[in-house]
Amino acid sequence: MAKKHFKAESKRLLDLMIHSIYTNREIFLRELISNASDALDKLHYLSLTDEAVRAQCNDLHIFLRPDKDARTLTITDNGVGMTAEELEQNLGTIAKSGTLQFKESLESADEETLGNIIGQFGVGFYSAFMVSDAVTVRTRSCKTGEANCWTSTGADGYTITPCEKETCGTEITLQLKADTEHEDYSEYLQPYRLQHLVKTYSDYIRYPIRMELEKTRTVGEGDDRKTETYTEIETVNSMVPIWKRSKSEVGEDECKAFYKQKFGDGQDPLYTVRVSAEGVVSYQAMLFVPARAPYDFYSREFQKGVALYANGVLIMEQCADLLPDHFRFVRGVVDSPDLSLNISREMLQQDHQLHTIAQNIEKKIQSELKKGLANDRETYEKFFDAFGLQLKYGAVSDFGAHKDKLQELLLFYSAAQQKRVTLAEYVAAMPEEQKYIYYACGESVQKIGALPQAELVHEKGYDMLCLTDEVDEFVMQILGEVSGKQTRSIKDDNAELQSEDAAAKVDAAAAENKDLLAFVKETLGDAVQDVVLSKKLKSHPVCLSATGGVTFEMEKYFAAMPGNEPKPKAQRVLELNAEHPAFAALKAAFADDRDRAKVLSEILYDQALLIADLPLDDPAHYAELVCSLMA
């Protein structure tokens, strides 16, 4: 029979397929095995209503046969087979389904358009030409019994001729390309390499994938012992993945063993999350929350994602689109029969079915963590030690878009209860008259407890959350309100910890000492935005507060970021305690000795910096000032 030619658009698409779309050439074996599995599925389906076909449904399988001498790799199935007409339809015209009729010009098709074409029937078959100079397909239809042979050397065209084939099914033989300096095509003739590819991409195909493997054994005894080589046909895939088996069939220990083997972790996961969903989108998932964060978890090098399968065939080892950033620590697998089998990441990102699965997975992970928090606090706190910081980053990311999902999962150290609590637990324990959720940020719980502003909180019998992570100030500001109670830093001017009478007394003292406060402000110059009498202090002489949108914690956070560009700084306000002897000394010096008053002003400011855990502008100068008072 004369050679037939691909249509112009099919020829171009084949060329783009080989050289552009499929960037990972080893994917060809996955594609051909998947096609073989589809052929077996079709035969099984026909057998349900056709008794003659049912008789052929014995020992359905796929067979791989490499031949190093001939440089061929043959993939055989005993599935439904194809007639000459079906060969023409399925292999003779690429993407026949009609999608190309909607393209105004394939010549101007961009990568996104090509990605949409990729999922159509038959396209994956042509990935074989990435590793082959020629492809031969011998097939016999189970419906008609006729056998035909399709051959092609690529974009030049193909022939279809009748042939002899004893059994129904399809046999695809690849004539592998010659090795070059940069390309080793002979690797696909190595049994161990083929086994590895099957394990990587097609381990969970539901039918056995078999190969003839060479083995050795010892025979004889004593001096007659010798090693001989023999061949044995083995099934090289697992067939039924653990996540497709019911919970009654798979125990928790088996799930943990799978996790450790699959992801190379020596520790058991803290949580195992299983999902089996049917409906608009059907999928199975087995997800794990590790017991510890990887060493590179908070670095740019870390790659999130779970393994994505379509009917047991691996699409992507790490599909980042299935996990939100705040749950990027989750590992596992997702398997759906509703996803197109292709390797186009761009297409996957646009797949609404993938988006639906991702949304459902996020809800399931959130639900399981909430359940863990409620039922096993000890395990949950281990989880929070490992990944609590990631939840906090998630709460503030995207301008707080995820805060409502995550605030119930956050833990903060309670000064009164001396343990970590949720915000809901903090609110439940608040005295009736307490208006705000009070918090303070610092380097450690001990330093926060020693803050001058904390005295009034303790005096009133209120609790205070001690926040020690660099992102905590942002978290509290983005949360804003929880259970009807606003979050409020004890350092804020509107913390409202003083009584109305005490506040009025401070206002009166400020009016009386306005000249002194102006003098201190003039002495300190640009170092402070203002100098005021404090409504936050009880026994301490001084403290610093910030005005404007940047707090001291934010200043420290920005200062720690890399780069030499100017960093945002908080506008400092020096607060003095009008009831403290230090203020009385300052007041007396202001009246009698202005130079001494300047010294005292600078010392009080530097002390405020130290209390706020901020660096001194000139430590040596501070030491000289203190020594001058001792002279």
C-alpha positions as CSV (number, residue, x, y, z in Angstrom):
1,M,0.0,0.0,0.0
2,A,1.3,3.5,-0.9
3,K,2.5,5.7,1.8
4,K,0.0,8.2,3.2
5,H,0.9,11.6,4.4
6,F,-0.2,13.4,7.5
7,K,-2.2,16.5,7.0
8,A,-0.2,19.8,7.1
9,E,-1.5,20.7,10.6
10,S,-0.9,17.2,11.9
11,K,2.6,17.1,10.5
12,R,3.4,20.4,12.2
13,L,1.9,19.3,15.5
14,L,3.9,16.1,15.4
15,D,7.1,18.0,14.9
16,L,6.2,20.4,17.8
17,M,5.2,17.4,19.9
18,I,8.6,15.8,19.5
19,H,10.8,18.9,19.9
20,S,8.8,21.3,22.1
21,I,5.9,20.1,24.1
22,Y,7.4,16.9,25.6
23,T,10.6,18.2,27.3
24,N,11.2,14.9,29.2
25,R,11.7,12.2,26.6
26,E,11.4,9.3,29.0
27,I,7.7,10.1,29.2
28,F,7.2,8.0,26.0
29,L,7.0,4.8,28.0
30,R,4.3,6.1,30.3
31,E,2.3,7.2,27.2
32,L,2.5,3.9,25.5
33,I,1.7,1.9,28.6
34,S,-1.3,4.1,29.3
35,N,-2.6,3.5,25.8
36,A,-2.1,-0.2,26.3
37,S,-4.0,0.0,29.6
38,D,-6.9,1.9,27.8
39,A,-7.0,-0.9,25.2
40,L,-7.4,-3.5,28.0
41,D,-10.1,-1.4,29.7
42,K,-12.0,-1.3,26.4
43,L,-11.8,-5.0,26.0
44,H,-13.1,-5.5,29.5
45,Y,-15.9,-3.1,28.9
46,L,-16.9,-4.9,25.6
47,S,-16.8,-8.3,27.4
48,L,-19.7,-7.2,29.7
49,T,-22.1,-7.4,26.8
50,D,-20.4,-9.7,24.3
51,E,-19.8,-13.3,25.2
52,A,-17.4,-13.9,22.4
53,V,-15.2,-11.0,23.6
54,R,-15.5,-12.3,27.2
55,A,-13.8,-15.4,26.2
56,Q,-10.7,-13.4,25.2
57,C,-10.5,-11.6,28.6
58,N,-8.1,-14.1,30.2
59,D,-4.9,-12.9,31.7
60,L,-5.1,-9.3,30.6
61,H,-1.6,-7.8,30.7
62,I,1.1,-5.6,29.2
63,F,4.5,-7.0,28.1
64,L,7.8,-5.1,27.6
65,R,10.5,-6.7,25.5
66,P,13.8,-5.0,24.8
67,D,16.1,-6.4,22.2
68,K,19.7,-5.1,22.4
69,D,20.9,-6.7,19.2
70,A,18.1,-5.3,17.1
71,R,17.9,-2.1,19.1
72,T,14.1,-2.4,19.5
73,L,11.7,-2.0,22.3
74,T,8.3,-3.7,22.0
75,I,5.2,-2.9,24.1
76,T,2.5,-5.5,23.7
77,D,-1.0,-5.8,25.1
78,N,-3.8,-8.3,24.6
79,G,-6.5,-5.7,24.6
80,V,-9.2,-4.6,22.2
81,G,-7.0,-4.1,19.1
82,M,-7.8,-1.9,16.1
83,T,-9.2,-2.4,12.6
84,A,-7.6,-0.7,9.6
85,E,-10.2,2.1,9.8
86,E,-9.4,2.6,13.5
87,L,-5.7,2.7,12.8
88,E,-6.4,5.4,10.3
89,Q,-8.6,7.4,12.7
90,N,-6.5,7.0,15.8
91,L,-2.9,7.1,14.4
92,G,-3.2,8.5,10.9
93,T,-4.7,11.9,11.9
94,I,-3.4,13.6,15.0
95,A,-5.9,15.3,17.2
96,K,-8.8,14.1,14.9
97,S,-11.5,15.1,17.3
98,G,-12.3,18.4,15.7
99,T,-10.6,20.8,18.0
100,L,-8.4,22.0,15.1
101,Q,-11.5,23.2,13.3
102,F,-11.9,25.9,15.9
103,K,-8.3,27.1,15.4
104,E,-8.1,30.0,12.9
105,S,-4.5,29.2,12.1
106,L,-2.3,26.5,13.6
107,E,0.7,28.3,12.3
108,S,0.0,31.1,14.9
109,A,-0.8,28.7,17.7
110,D,1.0,29.6,20.9
111,E,2.1,27.3,23.7
112,E,-1.2,27.6,25.5
113,T,-3.1,26.5,22.5
114,L,-0.8,23.6,21.9
115,G,-1.2,22.6,25.5
116,N,-5.0,22.4,25.0
117,I,-4.4,20.0,22.1
118,I,-2.2,17.7,24.0
119,G,-4.9,16.0,26.0
120,Q,-6.7,14.6,22.9
121,F,-6.7,10.9,22.1
122,G,-3.7,9.6,20.2
123,V,-1.3,12.5,20.7
124,G,0.7,10.8,23.5
125,F,1.5,7.9,21.1
126,Y,3.7,10.2,19.0
127,S,6.0,10.8,22.0
128,A,7.5,7.5,20.8
129,F,9.3,9.4,18.0
130,M,11.4,11.2,20.6
131,V,13.4,8.1,21.0
132,S,12.7,6.2,17.8
133,D,13.7,6.4,14.1
134,A,10.7,4.2,13.2
135,V,7.6,2.9,14.8
136,T,5.7,-0.3,13.8
137,V,2.2,-1.1,15.2
138,R,0.9,-4.6,14.6
139,T,-2.7,-5.0,15.8
140,R,-5.6,-7.4,15.6
141,S,-9.2,-6.3,16.4
142,C,-11.1,-8.5,18.8
143,K,-14.3,-7.4,17.0
144,T,-13.4,-8.4,13.4
145,G,-10.4,-10.6,13.8
146,E,-8.6,-8.7,11.1
147,A,-4.9,-7.8,11.6
148,N,-3.1,-4.8,10.2
149,C,0.4,-3.2,10.4
150,W,0.9,0.6,10.7
151,T,4.5,1.9,10.1
152,S,6.0,5.3,10.2
153,T,9.3,7.0,10.3
154,G,7.9,10.3,11.6
155,A,6.5,13.4,9.9
156,D,7.0,12.0,6.4
157,G,3.9,9.8,6.7
158,Y,2.8,6.2,7.3
159,T,1.5,3.0,5.7
160,I,-1.2,0.6,6.7
161,T,-1.0,-2.9,5.3
162,P,-2.7,-6.3,6.2
163,C,-0.6,-8.6,8.3
164,E,-0.7,-11.9,10.2
165,K,-1.2,-11.8,14.0
166,E,-2.3,-14.8,16.0
167,T,-3.9,-13.1,19.0
168,C,-6.0,-10.0,19.5
169,G,-4.3,-6.9,20.8
170,T,-1.6,-4.4,19.8
171,E,2.2,-4.8,19.5
172,I,4.2,-1.5,19.2
173,T,7.8,-1.9,18.2
174,L,10.2,1.1,18.5
175,Q,13.4,1.2,16.4
176,L,15.5,3.2,18.8
177,K,17.7,6.0,17.6
178,A,21.5,5.6,17.5
179,D,23.4,7.0,20.5
180,T,25.1,10.3,20.1
181,E,27.7,12.2,22.1
182,H,25.0,13.8,24.2
183,E,22.1,11.3,24.0
184,D,22.0,7.7,25.3
185,Y,19.0,6.0,23.7
186,S,20.4,2.5,24.6
187,E,19.3,3.1,28.2
188,Y,15.8,2.1,27.1
189,L,17.1,-1.3,26.2
190,Q,18.3,-1.9,29.8
191,P,15.8,-4.0,31.9
192,Y,16.7,-2.2,35.1
193,R,16.1,1.2,33.5
194,L,12.7,0.1,32.1
195,Q,11.8,-1.2,35.6
196,H,12.7,2.1,37.0
197,L,10.5,4.0,34.5
198,V,7.6,1.7,35.2
199,K,8.0,2.2,39.0
200,T,8.2,5.9,38.5
201,Y,5.3,6.5,36.1
202,S,3.1,3.4,35.7
203,D,3.5,1.5,39.0
204,Y,-0.2,1.7,39.7
205,I,-1.6,0.7,36.3
206,R,-4.3,-1.8,37.2
207,Y,-3.0,-4.5,34.8
208,P,0.3,-6.4,35.3
209,I,3.2,-5.1,33.4
210,R,5.6,-8.0,32.7
211,M,9.2,-8.4,31.6
212,E,11.5,-11.3,31.0
213,L,14.3,-10.7,33.5
214,E,17.7,-12.3,33.7
215,K,18.6,-13.8,37.1
216,T,21.3,-15.9,38.7
217,R,21.2,-18.9,41.0
218,T,23.6,-21.3,42.7
219,V,23.3,-25.0,41.7
220,G,25.2,-28.1,42.9
221,E,27.0,-28.8,46.1
222,G,30.6,-28.6,47.4
223,D,33.2,-28.3,44.8
224,D,30.5,-28.7,42.1
225,R,28.7,-25.5,43.2
226,K,28.4,-23.0,40.4
227,T,26.3,-20.0,39.4
228,E,24.1,-20.1,36.4
229,T,22.0,-17.6,34.6
230,Y,18.3,-18.0,33.8
231,T,15.4,-15.9,32.7
232,E,12.1,-15.5,34.4
233,I,9.0,-13.5,33.6
234,E,8.0,-11.1,36.4
235,T,5.4,-8.5,37.0
236,V,7.2,-5.2,37.6
237,N,4.4,-2.9,38.8
238,S,2.4,-2.9,42.0
239,M,-1.0,-2.5,40.2
240,V,-3.2,-1.5,43.2
241,P,-1.9,1.6,45.0
242,I,-2.3,1.8,48.7
243,W,-4.5,4.9,48.4
244,K,-7.1,3.1,46.3
245,R,-7.6,0.4,48.9
246,S,-10.3,1.0,51.5
247,K,-9.5,2.0,55.1
248,S,-10.6,-1.4,56.3
249,E,-7.9,-3.0,54.1
250,V,-5.0,-0.7,55.1
251,G,-4.0,-0.1,58.7
252,E,-2.4,3.0,60.1
253,D,1.0,1.2,60.4
254,E,0.9,0.4,56.7
255,C,0.1,4.0,55.8
256,K,3.1,5.2,57.9
257,A,5.4,2.6,56.2
258,F,4.3,3.8,52.8
259,Y,5.0,7.4,53.8
260,K,8.5,6.6,55.1
261,Q,9.4,4.6,52.0
262,K,7.8,7.0,49.5
263,F,9.2,10.2,51.0
264,G,12.4,9.0,52.6
265,D,11.6,10.1,56.1
266,G,12.8,8.2,59.1
267,Q,10.0,9.4,61.4
268,D,6.3,8.6,61.3
269,P,4.0,11.3,60.1
270,L,2.0,13.1,62.8
271,Y,-1.2,13.0,60.7
272,T,-2.5,10.8,57.9
273,V,-5.3,12.3,55.9
274,R,-7.3,10.0,53.5
275,V,-9.8,11.2,51.0
276,S,-12.0,9.2,48.6
277,A,-14.4,11.6,46.8
278,E,-17.0,10.9,44.1
279,G,-19.1,13.4,42.3
280,V,-18.4,16.2,39.9
281,V,-14.8,15.4,40.3
282,S,-13.7,12.0,41.6
283,Y,-10.3,11.4,43.3
284,Q,-8.5,9.6,46.0
285,A,-5.8,11.2,48.2
286,M,-3.4,10.1,50.9
287,L,-1.8,13.0,52.5
288,F,0.7,13.2,55.4
289,V,1.8,15.9,57.8
290,P,5.5,15.2,58.7
291,A,6.8,15.3,62.2
292,R,9.5,17.8,61.4
293,A,10.3,20.5,58.8
294,P,12.9,19.7,56.1
295,Y,16.2,21.6,56.5
296,D,15.3,23.8,53.5
297,F,11.7,24.3,54.4
298,Y,11.9,28.1,54.8
299,S,14.3,28.6,51.9
300,R,13.6,29.5,48.3
301,E,15.0,26.0,47.3
302,F,12.1,24.2,49.0
303,Q,9.5,22.9,46.5
304,K,6.0,22.3,47.7
305,G,3.5,19.9,46.1
306,V,2.0,16.4,46.2
307,A,2.4,13.6,43.6
308,L,-0.4,13.8,41.0
309,Y,-1.7,10.6,39.3
310,A,-4.4,10.1,36.7
311,N,-5.8,6.5,37.1
312,G,-2.6,5.4,38.7
313,V,-0.3,7.0,36.1
314,L,2.1,9.6,37.4
315,I,1.5,13.1,35.9
316,M,3.7,15.2,38.2
317,E,6.0,14.3,41.1
318,Q,5.3,17.6,42.8
319,C,2.1,19.4,41.7
320,A,2.3,22.7,43.5
321,D,-1.1,23.8,42.4
322,L,-2.8,21.3,44.7
323,L,-1.5,22.9,47.9
324,P,-1.9,26.5,49.2
325,D,1.3,28.0,50.6
326,H,0.1,27.8,54.2
327,F,-0.1,24.0,53.9
328,R,3.0,23.6,51.9
329,F,4.4,21.2,54.4
330,V,1.9,18.5,53.4
331,R,3.2,15.5,51.4
332,G,1.3,12.8,49.7
333,V,-0.5,11.6,46.5
334,V,-3.6,12.6,44.7
335,D,-5.1,10.3,42.0
336,S,-8.1,11.2,39.8
337,P,-9.5,9.5,36.7
338,D,-11.0,12.9,35.6
339,L,-7.7,14.6,34.8
340,S,-6.3,14.7,31.3
341,L,-3.1,12.6,31.0
342,N,-0.5,15.1,29.9
343,I,2.6,16.8,31.2
344,S,1.7,20.3,30.4
345,R,2.0,22.3,33.7
346,E,0.4,25.3,32.0
347,M,-2.7,23.3,31.2
348,L,-2.9,21.8,34.6
349,Q,-3.0,25.3,36.1
350,Q,-6.0,26.1,34.1
351,D,-7.8,22.8,34.8
352,H,-11.0,23.6,36.7
353,Q,-11.1,20.0,38.0
354,L,-7.6,20.4,39.5
355,H,-8.8,23.6,41.1
356,T,-11.8,21.9,42.6
357,I,-9.6,19.1,44.0
358,A,-7.2,21.7,45.5
359,Q,-10.0,23.5,47.2
360,N,-11.4,20.2,48.7
361,I,-7.9,19.1,49.9
362,E,-7.4,22.5,51.6
363,K,-10.7,22.1,53.5
364,K,-9.8,18.5,54.4
365,I,-6.4,19.4,55.8
366,Q,-7.8,22.3,57.8
367,S,-10.5,20.0,59.2
368,E,-8.0,17.3,60.2
369,L,-5.8,19.8,61.9
370,K,-8.7,21.3,63.8
371,K,-9.7,17.7,64.9
372,G,-6.1,17.1,66.0
373,L,-6.1,20.3,68.0
374,A,-9.3,19.4,69.8
375,N,-8.6,15.7,70.4
376,D,-4.8,15.4,70.9
377,R,-3.3,18.6,72.1
378,E,0.2,17.0,72.7
379,T,0.5,15.8,69.1
380,Y,-0.9,19.1,67.8
381,E,1.7,21.1,69.7
382,K,4.4,19.0,68.1
383,F,3.0,19.9,64.8
384,F,2.9,23.5,65.7
385,D,6.5,23.5,66.8
386,A,7.4,22.3,63.3
387,F,5.0,24.3,61.2
388,G,3.2,26.9,63.3
389,L,5.4,29.6,61.8
390,Q,4.2,28.6,58.3
391,L,0.5,29.0,59.4
392,K,1.3,32.5,60.7
393,Y,2.9,33.4,57.4
394,G,-0.2,32.1,55.7
395,A,-2.4,34.2,57.8
396,V,-0.7,37.5,56.8
397,S,-0.1,36.5,53.1
398,D,-2.2,38.0,50.4
399,F,-3.3,40.8,52.7
400,G,-4.9,38.5,55.1
401,A,-7.1,36.6,52.6
402,H,-6.6,33.3,54.5
403,K,-6.8,34.6,58.1
404,D,-10.3,33.3,58.7
405,K,-9.2,29.7,57.7
406,L,-6.1,29.8,59.9
407,Q,-6.8,31.8,63.0
408,E,-8.4,28.8,64.8
409,L,-5.2,26.8,64.2
410,L,-2.8,29.4,65.7
411,L,-1.3,29.0,69.2
412,F,0.2,31.8,71.3
413,Y,1.9,31.7,74.8
414,S,-0.3,32.9,77.6
415,A,1.5,34.7,80.4
416,A,-1.3,33.9,82.9
417,Q,-1.8,30.3,82.0
418,Q,1.9,29.7,81.2
419,K,1.1,27.6,78.2
420,R,0.1,28.0,74.6
421,V,-3.5,28.8,73.9
422,T,-5.7,29.5,70.9
423,L,-7.3,32.9,70.6
424,A,-10.7,31.4,71.3
425,E,-9.3,29.9,74.5
426,Y,-7.9,33.3,75.5
427,V,-11.2,35.1,74.9
428,A,-13.1,32.4,76.9
429,A,-10.9,33.0,79.9
430,M,-11.1,36.9,79.8
431,P,-12.7,38.7,82.7
432,E,-16.0,40.2,81.8
433,E,-14.8,43.8,82.0
434,Q,-11.7,43.2,79.7
435,K,-12.2,44.9,76.4
436,Y,-9.2,43.7,74.4
437,I,-7.0,40.7,73.6
438,Y,-3.7,42.1,74.9
439,Y,-0.4,41.0,73.5
440,A,3.2,42.1,73.5
441,C,6.1,41.1,71.2
442,G,9.6,40.5,72.2
443,E,12.7,38.2,71.9
444,S,11.6,35.9,74.7
445,V,8.7,35.3,77.1
446,Q,11.0,36.4,79.9
447,K,11.8,39.7,78.3
448,I,8.2,40.3,77.4
449,G,7.2,39.7,81.0
450,A,9.7,42.3,82.2
451,L,8.4,45.0,80.0
452,P,7.4,48.2,81.9
453,Q,4.0,48.2,80.1
454,A,3.2,44.7,81.4
455,E,2.8,45.9,85.0
456,L,-0.6,47.4,84.5
457,V,-1.8,44.3,82.7
458,H,-0.9,42.1,85.6
459,E,-2.3,44.5,88.1
460,K,-5.7,44.4,86.5
461,G,-5.6,40.6,86.4
462,Y,-5.7,40.4,82.7
463,D,-3.8,37.8,80.6
464,M,-1.3,38.8,78.0
465,L,-0.1,36.9,74.9
466,C,3.7,36.7,74.7
467,L,4.6,36.7,71.0
468,T,8.2,35.8,70.1
469,D,8.1,35.1,66.3
470,E,9.1,37.9,64.0
471,V,5.9,37.7,62.1
472,D,3.6,37.9,65.2
473,E,3.1,41.7,65.1
474,F,1.9,41.4,61.5
475,V,-0.4,38.5,62.5
476,M,-2.1,40.4,65.3
477,Q,-2.6,43.5,63.1
478,I,-4.0,41.4,60.2
479,L,-6.4,39.5,62.5
480,G,-7.7,42.7,64.0
481,E,-10.6,41.1,65.8
482,V,-11.4,37.7,67.1
483,S,-14.8,36.6,68.6
484,G,-15.8,40.2,68.9
485,K,-12.7,41.3,70.8
486,Q,-10.1,43.5,69.2
487,T,-6.4,42.7,69.4
488,R,-4.4,45.4,71.2
489,S,-0.7,45.7,72.0
490,I,0.1,46.7,75.6
491,K,2.5,49.3,74.0
492,D,-0.3,51.1,72.2
493,D,-1.5,54.5,73.3
494,N,-5.1,53.2,73.2
495,A,-4.4,50.1,75.4
496,E,-6.7,51.7,78.0
497,L,-5.1,50.1,81.0
498,Q,-5.3,53.1,83.3
499,S,-8.5,54.2,85.0
500,E,-10.1,57.4,83.9
501,D,-9.0,59.2,87.1
502,A,-5.4,58.1,86.7
503,A,-5.5,59.2,83.0
504,A,-6.9,62.6,83.9
505,K,-4.1,63.0,86.5
506,V,-1.5,62.3,83.8
507,D,-3.1,64.8,81.5
508,A,-3.0,67.5,84.2
509,A,0.7,66.7,85.0
510,A,1.5,66.9,81.2
511,A,0.0,70.4,81.1
512,E,2.0,71.5,84.1
513,N,5.3,70.1,82.7
514,K,4.8,71.1,79.1
515,D,8.0,73.2,79.1
516,L,10.1,70.3,80.5
517,L,8.7,67.9,77.9
518,A,9.5,70.4,75.1
519,F,13.1,70.7,76.5
520,V,13.6,66.9,76.5
521,K,12.3,66.8,72.9
522,E,14.6,69.6,71.9
523,T,17.6,67.8,73.6
524,L,16.9,64.5,71.8
525,G,16.2,66.2,68.5
526,D,15.4,63.9,65.5
527,A,15.9,60.8,67.7
528,V,12.2,61.0,68.9
529,Q,9.0,62.1,67.4
530,D,7.6,63.3,70.7
531,V,8.1,63.2,74.5
532,V,5.0,62.6,76.7
533,L,4.0,61.6,80.1
534,S,2.9,58.0,80.1
535,K,-0.4,56.3,80.9
536,K,1.2,52.9,80.7
537,L,3.8,53.0,83.4
538,K,3.5,52.0,87.1
539,S,6.9,51.5,88.7
540,H,9.3,52.0,85.8
541,P,10.7,55.4,85.0
542,V,10.5,55.3,81.2
543,C,9.5,53.4,78.1
544,L,9.4,53.8,74.3
545,S,6.3,53.6,72.1
546,A,5.9,54.0,68.4
547,T,3.7,56.2,66.4
548,G,2.7,55.8,62.8
549,G,2.3,52.5,60.9
550,V,5.6,50.9,61.8
551,T,6.1,49.2,65.2
552,F,9.5,48.4,66.8
553,E,8.9,44.7,66.0
554,M,8.3,45.6,62.3
555,E,11.5,47.7,62.4
556,K,13.5,44.7,63.6
557,Y,11.9,42.5,61.0
558,F,12.8,44.9,58.2
559,A,16.3,45.5,59.6
560,A,17.0,41.7,59.4
561,M,16.1,41.5,55.7
562,P,19.0,41.4,53.2
563,G,19.9,44.4,51.2
564,N,21.5,47.8,51.7
565,E,18.5,49.9,50.8
566,P,17.0,52.1,53.6
567,K,14.8,50.1,55.9
568,P,11.5,51.4,57.5
569,K,12.0,52.6,61.0
570,A,9.4,53.3,63.8
571,Q,8.8,56.9,64.9
572,R,9.9,56.9,68.5
573,V,7.9,58.4,71.4
574,L,9.7,58.7,74.7
575,E,7.3,58.2,77.6
576,L,8.1,59.4,81.1
577,N,6.5,58.3,84.4
578,A,5.5,61.4,86.3
579,E,5.3,59.5,89.5
580,H,8.8,58.1,89.4
581,P,11.8,59.6,91.3
582,A,13.7,59.8,88.1
583,F,11.2,62.3,86.7
584,A,11.5,64.3,89.9
585,A,15.2,64.4,89.5
586,L,14.8,65.5,85.8
587,K,12.3,68.2,86.9
588,A,14.7,69.5,89.5
589,A,17.6,69.6,87.1
590,F,15.5,71.4,84.5
591,A,14.8,74.1,87.1
592,D,18.4,74.4,88.5
593,D,20.9,72.9,86.0
594,R,20.0,72.6,82.3
595,D,23.2,70.8,81.4
596,R,22.5,68.1,83.9
597,A,18.9,68.0,82.7
598,K,20.3,67.3,79.2
599,V,22.4,64.4,80.5
600,L,19.5,62.9,82.3
601,S,17.3,63.3,79.2
602,E,19.8,61.4,77.1
603,I,20.3,58.7,79.7
604,L,16.5,58.1,80.1
605,Y,16.2,57.8,76.3
606,D,19.0,55.3,76.1
607,Q,17.5,53.3,78.9
608,A,14.2,53.3,77.1
609,L,16.0,51.9,74.0
610,L,17.6,49.1,76.1
611,I,14.2,48.2,77.7
612,A,12.7,48.0,74.2
613,D,15.5,45.8,73.1
614,L,16.6,48.3,70.5
615,P,20.3,49.1,69.7
616,L,21.9,52.2,71.2
617,D,23.1,54.8,68.7
618,D,26.3,55.3,70.6
619,P,27.0,52.8,73.5
620,A,30.3,54.5,74.4
621,H,28.5,57.9,74.8
622,Y,25.9,56.3,77.0
623,A,28.6,54.9,79.2
624,E,30.2,58.3,79.5
625,L,26.9,59.9,80.5
626,V,26.3,57.3,83.3
627,C,29.9,57.8,84.6
628,S,29.4,61.6,84.6
629,L,26.7,61.1,87.2
630,M,29.0,59.1,89.3
631,A,31.8,61.7,89.3
